Amino acid sequence: MYNRYFGFKEDPFSIAPDPRFLFMSEMHQEALAHLNYGVSSDGCIILLTGEVGTGKTTICRCFIERLDQSTDVAVILNPKLSVLELLASICDEFQIPTGNNQTSVKYYIDNLNRFLLQEHDRDRRCLLVIDEAQNLDKDVLEMLRLLTTLETTKRKLLKVFLLGQSELSEILAQPDMTQIDQRITGRFHLKALRINDMEGYIRQRIIVAGGGETRSLFDAKAVKKIHQLSGGIPRLINTLCDRSLLGAYAGGKDSVDAAIVKKAGLEIFGTKFLTRRIKIPLKALAAASFAALLIAVLLVAAVEDYFPFKLKDLWRLPAGEQSIIDSTISRQEKLQPLPVTPSTPLPGFNNSATPAENPGPKPDIQTTTTSETEGSDISTPRHAQPTDDEHLSNDQENTFSEPVSQLSESSL
């Protein structure tokens, strides 16, 4: 719709795996070199993995186009097949004549082996490329391993290239997949584009589509916003750029800014597009949660120490439970020990008594004398009344009574 408006000869941001639009970043060059090395080496299984939409199929198409005429290639795009269906598909791709309604695995393997030996005699190489290989069943993977045993004394007759998502590596790492995993002689994992590659990726597709080499349709902020929303995934980049160009065409603008990209992201990803590509590591999230909890505990402690009120006063429990807690706190406060101060030595009292002779604290003794007109009797000394938590035993009371009686007689 906008191709004529911007002067394109074709759609620059189609999601079709067209090798002409492949942007050869440093990572993509390494991935392609990895596949090319697999052809010339003596290995038998080559593995290329990557996240969804990172361009594995596009690289594969570019790889196949660059093969020389001495190579035969069988490409399986739908690997959700049984063992028998897989063998039949391989024979069809290599154009091996087979009978109709064959149900024998041996029949297909014998015909395939015969074809591979003929191609080897003609000095030709045979490759089997399977896309979306993470969908292969384990029995099919085992059959692929058996196919790699078709060989001469000097060379493998069939080389297998497996392209799939990251879970393919996890499947091959399982203990029961050890035999096929050990036959993998090359591995490469394709990652998302970096922010430094974004401008070159967009410009390269615009140039291939006929938009001109010097024309810049996306400003720097728009490119940064596209990378933020897409996470560097080429398929999402193409979708965002296509919708952004449509928005610029609808608004009569000659270029795309960040506001147009943001609106395009809302139309593509919905209301959750703002957090679509924000990735928070689990460890960082756990550390942040722990730090927040620690800060909350420190704040509570600070409030308890430096403010005249207690946090328990900020809320109240039900009446019954609150009364129980209040009575418990009051009882604990009453049971706090009273401060002990040294008393004045009393005349006639043995102040140098050892702890063994006078165990426990010395009681406060008060003596009262009556006037001479009332007689010469002196009232009996009185001990200070002990508090709730300072109950004296009977032995302690008897110990204190002896020096008091001596004091009374001497004073008389």
DRENGUKE-502490 format. One record per residue (C-alpha): residue number from 1; residue in one letter; x, y, z. Coordinates in Angstrom, 3 decimals, always signed. Last residue first. Layout:
BEGIN
[NUM "A" [X Y Z]],
...
END
This chain:
BEGIN
[412 "L" [+17.528 +0.294 +126.107]],
[411 "S" [+19.336 +0.962 +122.869]],
[410 "S" [+21.324 -2.192 +123.337]],
[409 "E" [+18.208 -4.297 +123.719]],
[408 "S" [+16.500 -2.918 +120.592]],
[407 "L" [+19.565 -3.325 +118.401]],
[406 "Q" [+19.980 -6.930 +119.441]],
[405 "S" [+16.371 -7.578 +118.447]],
[404 "V" [+16.980 -6.073 +114.967]],
[403 "P" [+20.162 -8.085 +114.496]],
[402 "E" [+18.208 -11.317 +115.032]],
[401 "S" [+15.106 -10.530 +112.919]],
[400 "F" [+16.959 -10.240 +109.595]],
[399 "T" [+17.996 -13.906 +109.533]],
[398 "N" [+14.523 -15.071 +110.490]],
[397 "E" [+13.025 -13.138 +107.527]],
[396 "Q" [+15.572 -14.670 +105.133]],
[395 "D" [+14.741 -18.176 +106.292]],
[394 "N" [+11.007 -17.581 +105.838]],
[393 "S" [+11.558 -16.622 +102.191]],
[392 "L" [+11.286 -13.073 +100.997]],
[391 "H" [+8.965 -12.088 +98.236]],
[390 "E" [+10.654 -9.573 +95.970]],
[389 "D" [+8.583 -9.857 +92.782]],
[388 "D" [+5.342 -8.573 +94.236]],
[387 "T" [+7.102 -5.879 +96.277]],
[386 "P" [+8.336 -6.409 +99.791]],
[385 "Q" [+6.873 -4.368 +102.679]],
[384 "A" [+9.629 -2.583 +104.544]],
[383 "H" [+10.492 -4.320 +107.800]],
[382 "R" [+9.183 -2.825 +111.035]],
[381 "P" [+11.118 -2.380 +114.259]],
[380 "T" [+9.091 -3.142 +117.382]],
[379 "S" [+8.087 -0.061 +119.299]],
[378 "I" [+10.361 +1.022 +122.081]],
[377 "D" [+9.102 +0.709 +125.594]],
[376 "S" [+10.344 +3.244 +128.091]],
[375 "G" [+6.987 +4.600 +128.940]],
[374 "E" [+4.444 +6.952 +127.495]],
[373 "T" [+5.920 +9.947 +129.238]],
[372 "E" [+9.350 +9.113 +127.752]],
[371 "S" [+8.025 +9.651 +124.239]],
[370 "T" [+7.850 +6.745 +121.852]],
[369 "T" [+10.602 +5.549 +119.645]],
[368 "T" [+10.181 +4.323 +116.040]],
[367 "T" [+12.632 +2.135 +114.275]],
[366 "Q" [+12.651 +1.567 +110.483]],
[365 "I" [+14.590 -1.297 +108.939]],
[364 "D" [+15.247 -1.451 +105.186]],
[363 "P" [+16.183 -5.045 +104.432]],
[362 "K" [+19.698 -6.126 +103.554]],
[361 "P" [+19.807 -8.111 +100.306]],
[360 "G" [+20.333 -11.884 +100.397]],
[359 "P" [+22.460 -13.996 +102.697]],
[358 "N" [+23.729 -12.483 +105.966]],
[357 "E" [+26.169 -14.941 +107.513]],
[356 "A" [+27.263 -16.506 +104.210]],
[355 "P" [+27.389 -13.098 +102.598]],
[354 "T" [+29.902 -12.016 +105.212]],
[353 "A" [+28.959 -9.747 +107.991]],
[352 "S" [+30.811 -6.502 +108.071]],
[351 "N" [+27.712 -4.433 +108.683]],
[350 "N" [+26.983 -6.040 +112.035]],
[349 "F" [+24.206 -3.774 +113.219]],
[348 "G" [+24.667 -1.956 +116.518]],
[347 "P" [+24.090 +1.369 +114.928]],
[346 "L" [+22.511 +1.115 +111.480]],
[345 "P" [+24.502 +1.593 +108.322]],
[344 "T" [+22.616 +3.724 +105.794]],
[343 "S" [+21.186 +1.696 +102.902]],
[342 "P" [+22.884 +1.007 +99.555]],
[341 "T" [+20.473 +1.427 +96.631]],
[340 "V" [+18.790 -1.462 +94.774]],
[339 "P" [+16.774 -0.574 +91.641]],
[338 "L" [+13.426 -2.397 +91.454]],
[337 "P" [+13.190 -5.590 +89.362]],
[336 "Q" [+10.539 -5.599 +86.544]],
[335 "L" [+7.589 -7.789 +87.584]],
[334 "K" [+5.143 -4.910 +87.304]],
[333 "E" [+6.049 -4.342 +83.631]],
[332 "Q" [+5.495 -8.001 +82.820]],
[331 "R" [+2.050 -7.925 +84.449]],
[330 "S" [+1.090 -4.830 +82.463]],
[329 "I" [+2.221 -6.442 +79.161]],
[328 "T" [+0.181 -9.581 +79.900]],
[327 "S" [-2.878 -7.511 +80.835]],
[326 "D" [-2.609 -5.551 +77.593]],
[325 "I" [-2.246 -8.723 +75.465]],
[324 "I" [-5.304 -10.350 +77.069]],
[323 "S" [-7.331 -7.158 +76.695]],
[322 "Q" [-6.372 -6.920 +73.002]],
[321 "E" [-7.473 -10.503 +72.287]],
[320 "G" [-10.939 -9.937 +73.757]],
[319 "A" [-11.450 -6.482 +72.224]],
[318 "P" [-10.349 -7.449 +68.689]],
[317 "L" [-6.870 -6.221 +67.813]],
[316 "R" [-6.047 -2.568 +67.438]],
[315 "W" [-4.013 -0.739 +64.888]],
[314 "L" [-1.569 +2.099 +65.057]],
[313 "D" [-0.983 +1.484 +68.744]],
[312 "K" [+0.979 -1.697 +67.984]],
[311 "L" [+3.407 +0.487 +66.072]],
[310 "K" [+4.502 +2.051 +69.326]],
[309 "F" [+4.357 +5.731 +70.129]],
[308 "P" [+7.088 +8.091 +71.230]],
[307 "F" [+9.055 +7.745 +67.991]],
[306 "Y" [+12.795 +6.996 +67.846]],
[305 "D" [+13.198 +3.306 +68.623]],
[304 "E" [+9.982 +1.712 +67.322]],
[303 "V" [+10.010 +3.867 +64.186]],
[302 "A" [+13.624 +2.947 +63.487]],
[301 "A" [+12.894 -0.758 +63.897]],
[300 "V" [+9.984 -0.537 +61.457]],
[299 "L" [+12.173 +1.311 +58.971]],
[298 "L" [+14.872 -1.339 +59.263]],
[297 "V" [+12.345 -4.116 +58.606]],
[296 "A" [+10.979 -2.303 +55.526]],
[295 "I" [+14.497 -1.769 +54.177]],
[294 "L" [+15.224 -5.478 +54.564]],
[293 "L" [+12.031 -6.424 +52.715]],
[292 "A" [+12.864 -4.067 +49.843]],
[291 "A" [+16.392 -5.496 +49.641]],
[290 "F" [+15.044 -9.044 +49.556]],
[289 "S" [+12.630 -8.162 +46.742]],
[288 "A" [+15.403 -6.469 +44.765]],
[287 "A" [+17.656 -9.507 +45.178]],
[286 "A" [+14.882 -11.840 +44.029]],
[285 "L" [+14.202 -9.701 +40.948]],
[284 "A" [+17.904 -9.557 +40.123]],
[283 "K" [+18.177 -13.332 +40.427]],
[282 "L" [+15.142 -13.862 +38.202]],
[281 "P" [+16.537 -11.664 +35.473]],
[280 "I" [+14.165 -8.925 +34.370]],
[279 "K" [+13.393 -8.893 +30.649]],
[278 "I" [+11.511 -5.944 +29.215]],
[277 "R" [+10.516 -6.982 +25.698]],
[276 "R" [+6.757 -7.011 +26.090]],
[275 "T" [+6.528 -4.442 +28.866]],
[274 "L" [+5.189 -1.542 +26.785]],
[273 "F" [+3.478 -3.964 +24.368]],
[272 "K" [+0.971 -5.149 +26.993]],
[271 "T" [-1.853 -3.019 +25.615]],
[270 "G" [-1.803 -4.810 +22.265]],
[269 "F" [+1.243 -6.279 +20.568]],
[268 "I" [+0.646 -5.186 +17.003]],
[267 "E" [-1.535 -2.079 +17.335]],
[266 "L" [+0.290 -0.841 +20.432]],
[265 "G" [+3.632 -1.413 +18.735]],
[264 "A" [+2.483 +0.627 +15.758]],
[263 "K" [+1.542 +3.490 +18.084]],
[262 "K" [+4.983 +3.369 +19.665]],
[261 "V" [+6.639 +3.271 +16.267]],
[260 "I" [+4.657 +6.347 +15.162]],
[259 "A" [+5.700 +8.204 +18.317]],
[258 "A" [+9.337 +7.222 +17.832]],
[257 "D" [+9.559 +8.839 +14.403]],
[256 "V" [+9.023 +7.471 +10.897]],
[255 "S" [+9.759 +9.499 +7.793]],
[254 "D" [+8.040 +11.361 +4.934]],
[253 "K" [+4.780 +11.979 +6.776]],
[252 "G" [+1.265 +11.999 +5.284]],
[251 "G" [-0.313 +10.522 +8.409]],
[250 "A" [-1.544 +7.378 +6.632]],
[249 "Y" [+1.863 +6.942 +4.978]],
[248 "A" [+3.641 +7.356 +8.327]],
[247 "G" [+1.322 +4.775 +9.886]],
[246 "L" [+1.948 +2.320 +7.040]],
[245 "L" [+5.657 +2.832 +7.454]],
[244 "S" [+5.261 +2.067 +11.155]],
[243 "R" [+3.266 -1.102 +10.422]],
[242 "D" [+6.000 -2.442 +8.133]],
[241 "C" [+8.766 -1.414 +10.534]],
[240 "L" [+7.067 -3.140 +13.461]],
[239 "T" [+6.478 -6.373 +11.542]],
[238 "N" [+9.999 -6.435 +10.142]],
[237 "I" [+11.521 -5.855 +13.577]],
[236 "L" [+9.339 -8.595 +15.015]],
[235 "R" [+10.713 -11.097 +12.484]],
[234 "P" [+14.267 -9.849 +12.991]],
[233 "I" [+14.235 -10.335 +16.808]],
[232 "G" [+16.293 -7.466 +18.266]],
[231 "G" [+14.194 -7.222 +21.429]],
[230 "S" [+11.257 -6.163 +19.272]],
[229 "L" [+9.920 -3.364 +21.468]],
[228 "Q" [+13.277 -1.942 +22.557]],
[227 "H" [+14.859 -2.448 +19.146]],
[226 "I" [+11.999 -0.588 +17.484]],
[225 "K" [+12.263 +2.223 +20.039]],
[224 "K" [+15.977 +2.645 +19.334]],
[223 "V" [+15.316 +2.792 +15.598]],
[222 "A" [+12.585 +5.390 +16.141]],
[221 "K" [+14.885 +7.479 +18.317]],
[220 "A" [+17.573 +7.442 +15.627]],
[219 "D" [+15.252 +8.483 +12.793]],
[218 "F" [+13.641 +5.972 +10.436]],
[217 "L" [+13.137 +6.697 +6.717]],
[216 "S" [+16.775 +7.443 +5.896]],
[215 "R" [+17.472 +7.713 +2.165]],
[214 "T" [+21.073 +7.535 +1.063]],
[213 "E" [+21.058 +4.066 -0.484]],
[212 "G" [+17.739 +4.269 -2.268]],
[211 "G" [+14.316 +2.756 -1.559]],
[210 "G" [+14.612 -0.013 -4.118]],
[209 "A" [+13.541 -2.961 -1.924]],
[208 "V" [+17.184 -4.059 -1.550]],
[207 "I" [+18.079 -0.573 -0.276]],
[206 "I" [+15.230 -0.539 +2.274]],
[205 "R" [+16.270 -3.975 +3.518]],
[204 "Q" [+19.876 -2.848 +4.010]],
[203 "R" [+18.826 +0.344 +5.803]],
[202 "I" [+16.757 -1.547 +8.367]],
[201 "Y" [+19.540 -4.051 +9.176]],
[200 "G" [+22.261 -1.378 +9.200]],
[199 "E" [+20.300 +0.763 +11.667]],
[198 "M" [+19.624 -2.196 +13.945]],
[197 "D" [+23.120 -3.676 +14.072]],
[196 "N" [+24.405 -1.458 +16.901]],
[195 "I" [+21.312 -2.288 +18.977]],
[194 "R" [+22.257 -5.947 +18.888]],
[193 "L" [+20.384 -8.461 +16.765]],
[192 "A" [+18.936 -11.539 +18.450]],
[191 "K" [+20.962 -14.732 +18.900]],
[190 "L" [+21.800 -17.672 +16.625]],
[189 "H" [+23.269 -20.672 +18.435]],
[188 "F" [+25.916 -22.707 +16.595]],
[187 "R" [+26.880 -26.353 +16.892]],
[186 "G" [+29.196 -28.590 +14.854]],
[185 "T" [+30.223 -32.248 +15.042]],
[184 "I" [+26.961 -33.717 +16.294]],
[183 "R" [+27.534 -37.464 +16.399]],
[182 "Q" [+27.852 -37.475 +20.190]],
[181 "D" [+24.336 -36.065 +20.492]],
[180 "I" [+22.956 -38.909 +18.383]],
[179 "Q" [+24.243 -41.547 +20.769]],
[178 "T" [+23.543 -39.537 +23.928]],
[177 "M" [+19.853 -39.049 +23.197]],
[176 "D" [+18.657 -41.326 +26.035]],
[175 "P" [+20.530 -39.164 +28.545]],
[174 "Q" [+18.844 -35.913 +27.460]],
[173 "A" [+21.122 -33.291 +25.893]],
[172 "L" [+19.544 -33.740 +22.449]],
[171 "I" [+16.182 -32.570 +23.780]],
[170 "E" [+17.715 -29.523 +25.485]],
[169 "S" [+19.537 -28.549 +22.305]],
[168 "L" [+16.245 -28.775 +20.387]],
[167 "E" [+14.635 -26.574 +23.043]],
[166 "S" [+16.562 -23.615 +21.650]],
[165 "Q" [+14.652 -23.576 +18.380]],
[164 "G" [+15.521 -25.627 +15.353]],
[163 "L" [+17.752 -26.290 +12.368]],
[162 "L" [+19.265 -29.755 +11.954]],
[161 "F" [+21.709 -30.341 +9.098]],
[160 "V" [+22.345 -34.003 +8.232]],
[159 "K" [+25.211 -35.251 +6.069]],
[158 "L" [+24.741 -38.400 +4.004]],
[157 "L" [+27.318 -40.724 +2.430]],
[156 "K" [+29.940 -40.329 +5.141]],
[155 "R" [+33.465 -40.745 +3.812]],
[154 "K" [+36.524 -42.961 +3.789]],
[153 "T" [+35.497 -46.555 +4.474]],
[152 "T" [+32.128 -45.901 +2.951]],
[151 "E" [+29.101 -44.588 +4.794]],
[150 "L" [+25.490 -45.093 +5.770]],
[149 "T" [+25.874 -44.787 +9.542]],
[148 "T" [+24.424 -41.288 +9.358]],
[147 "L" [+21.093 -42.854 +8.418]],
[146 "L" [+21.034 -44.670 +11.742]],
[145 "R" [+21.313 -41.381 +13.597]],
[144 "L" [+18.456 -40.004 +11.560]],
[143 "M" [+16.405 -43.056 +12.548]],
[142 "E" [+17.104 -42.293 +16.204]],
[141 "L" [+15.884 -38.749 +15.699]],
[140 "V" [+12.699 -40.170 +14.199]],
[139 "D" [+12.222 -42.402 +17.245]],
[138 "K" [+12.723 -39.370 +19.451]],
[137 "D" [+10.018 -37.380 +17.710]],
[136 "L" [+11.064 -34.374 +15.652]],
[135 "N" [+9.375 -31.095 +16.519]],
[134 "Q" [+12.634 -29.421 +17.644]],
[133 "A" [+13.812 -29.952 +14.044]],
[132 "E" [+11.970 -26.873 +12.843]],
[131 "D" [+13.939 -27.158 +9.582]],
[130 "I" [+15.520 -30.414 +8.408]],
[129 "V" [+18.332 -30.254 +5.847]],
[128 "L" [+19.616 -33.549 +4.359]],
[127 "L" [+22.764 -33.176 +2.280]],
[126 "C" [+24.170 -35.413 -0.459]],
[125 "R" [+27.604 -34.870 -1.982]],
[124 "R" [+28.649 -35.758 -5.514]],
[123 "D" [+31.791 -37.531 -6.627]],
[122 "R" [+29.904 -39.611 -9.233]],
[121 "D" [+30.738 -42.769 -7.277]],
[120 "H" [+29.375 -41.020 -4.172]],
[119 "E" [+26.145 -40.247 -5.997]],
[118 "Q" [+25.715 -43.929 -6.859]],
[117 "L" [+26.421 -44.928 -3.252]],
[116 "L" [+23.825 -42.460 -2.013]],
[115 "F" [+21.184 -43.828 -4.405]],
[114 "R" [+21.740 -47.424 -3.282]],
[113 "N" [+21.555 -46.386 +0.369]],
[112 "L" [+18.265 -44.580 -0.239]],
[111 "N" [+16.746 -47.585 -2.009]],
[110 "D" [+17.821 -49.924 +0.796]],
[109 "I" [+16.581 -47.508 +3.463]],
[108 "Y" [+13.181 -47.152 +1.792]],
[107 "Y" [+12.618 -50.920 +1.492]],
[106 "K" [+13.911 -51.557 +4.999]],
[105 "V" [+11.289 -49.257 +6.453]],
[104 "S" [+8.578 -51.350 +4.849]],
[103 "T" [+5.111 -49.902 +4.346]],
[102 "Q" [+5.255 -49.122 +0.634]],
[101 "N" [+1.980 -47.773 -0.685]],
[100 "N" [+3.363 -46.900 -4.122]],
[99 "G" [+6.751 -48.030 -5.313]],
[98 "T" [+9.821 -45.895 -5.000]],
[97 "P" [+11.829 -43.835 -7.473]],
[96 "I" [+14.452 -41.660 -5.747]],
[95 "Q" [+13.821 -38.011 -6.542]],
[94 "F" [+16.178 -36.843 -3.771]],
[93 "E" [+13.302 -34.921 -2.211]],
[92 "D" [+10.907 -37.844 -2.748]],
[91 "C" [+13.318 -40.293 -1.123]],
[90 "I" [+13.663 -38.010 +1.882]],
[89 "S" [+9.893 -37.672 +2.170]],
[88 "A" [+9.403 -41.463 +2.098]],
[87 "L" [+12.018 -41.897 +4.824]],
[86 "L" [+10.298 -39.266 +6.960]],
[85 "E" [+6.873 -40.808 +6.408]],
[84 "L" [+8.140 -44.214 +7.561]],
[83 "V" [+9.737 -42.771 +10.667]],
[82 "S" [+6.648 -40.746 +11.525]],
[81 "L" [+6.398 -37.109 +10.646]],
[80 "K" [+6.232 -33.751 +12.381]],
[79 "P" [+9.312 -32.644 +10.464]],
[78 "N" [+7.515 -30.213 +8.165]],
[77 "L" [+10.171 -28.270 +6.229]],
[76 "I" [+12.255 -31.238 +5.100]],
[75 "V" [+14.881 -30.191 +2.539]],
[74 "A" [+16.813 -32.783 +0.464]],
[73 "V" [+19.944 -31.347 -1.116]],
[72 "D" [+22.189 -32.716 -3.861]],
[71 "T" [+25.607 -31.111 -4.167]],
[70 "S" [+27.822 -30.996 -7.253]],
[69 "Q" [+26.145 -27.873 -8.588]],
[68 "D" [+27.665 -25.658 -5.912]],
[67 "L" [+25.921 -24.574 -2.748]],
[66 "R" [+25.265 -20.829 -2.397]],
[65 "E" [+21.505 -21.100 -2.729]],
[64 "I" [+21.365 -23.702 +0.038]],
[63 "F" [+23.180 -21.432 +2.515]],
[62 "C" [+20.957 -18.469 +1.695]],
[61 "R" [+17.893 -20.629 +2.273]],
[60 "C" [+19.335 -21.849 +5.584]],
[59 "I" [+20.160 -18.297 +6.657]],
[58 "T" [+16.566 -17.304 +5.961]],
[57 "T" [+15.288 -20.336 +7.876]],
[56 "K" [+17.366 -19.493 +10.943]],
[55 "G" [+16.333 -15.838 +10.928]],
[54 "T" [+15.926 -14.919 +14.616]],
[53 "G" [+12.129 -15.367 +14.492]],
[52 "V" [+11.815 -17.893 +17.321]],
[51 "E" [+15.041 -18.277 +19.279]],
[50 "G" [+18.075 -19.945 +17.782]],
[49 "T" [+19.629 -23.304 +16.931]],
[48 "L" [+21.929 -24.596 +14.184]],
[47 "L" [+23.205 -28.173 +14.546]],
[46 "I" [+25.428 -30.050 +12.075]],
[45 "I" [+25.351 -33.860 +11.922]],
[44 "C" [+27.804 -36.056 +9.908]],
[43 "G" [+31.189 -34.436 +10.230]],
[42 "D" [+33.976 -34.979 +7.717]],
[41 "S" [+34.221 -31.289 +6.866]],
[40 "S" [+33.347 -29.581 +3.581]],
[39 "V" [+29.610 -29.355 +4.098]],
[38 "G" [+29.767 -28.576 +7.825]],
[37 "Y" [+32.176 -25.748 +7.102]],
[36 "N" [+29.526 -24.084 +4.994]],
[35 "L" [+27.046 -24.305 +7.844]],
[34 "H" [+29.414 -22.669 +10.346]],
[33 "A" [+30.376 -20.011 +7.801]],
[32 "L" [+26.689 -19.126 +7.587]],
[31 "A" [+26.418 -18.846 +11.364]],
[30 "E" [+29.577 -16.727 +11.576]],
[29 "Q" [+28.296 -14.365 +8.911]],
[28 "H" [+25.009 -14.117 +10.768]],
[27 "M" [+26.814 -13.149 +13.982]],
[26 "E" [+28.932 -10.487 +12.325]],
[25 "S" [+25.843 -9.091 +10.654]],
[24 "M" [+24.983 -10.246 +7.178]],
[23 "F" [+21.511 -8.847 +6.708]],
[22 "L" [+19.498 -11.337 +4.672]],
[21 "F" [+17.172 -9.469 +2.326]],
[20 "R" [+18.201 -11.415 -0.791]],
[19 "P" [+17.787 -14.683 +1.133]],
[18 "D" [+13.978 -14.240 +1.198]],
[17 "P" [+12.567 -15.909 +4.322]],
[16 "A" [+9.086 -14.277 +4.077]],
[15 "I" [+8.491 -11.780 +6.904]],
[14 "S" [+8.163 -8.910 +4.416]],
[13 "F" [+9.838 -5.713 +5.457]],
[12 "P" [+10.978 -4.116 +2.216]],
[11 "D" [+7.794 -4.796 +0.232]],
[10 "E" [+8.662 -4.392 -3.408]],
[9 "K" [+9.724 -1.679 -5.848]],
[8 "F" [+9.764 +0.937 -3.142]],
[7 "G" [+9.285 +4.638 -3.891]],
[6 "F" [+7.973 +5.789 -0.490]],
[5 "Y" [+4.406 +6.492 -1.708]],
[4 "R" [+4.568 +3.689 -4.296]],
[3 "N" [+5.380 +1.118 -1.638]],
[2 "Y" [+2.818 +2.426 +0.880]],
[1 "M" [+0.000 +0.000 +0.000]],
END
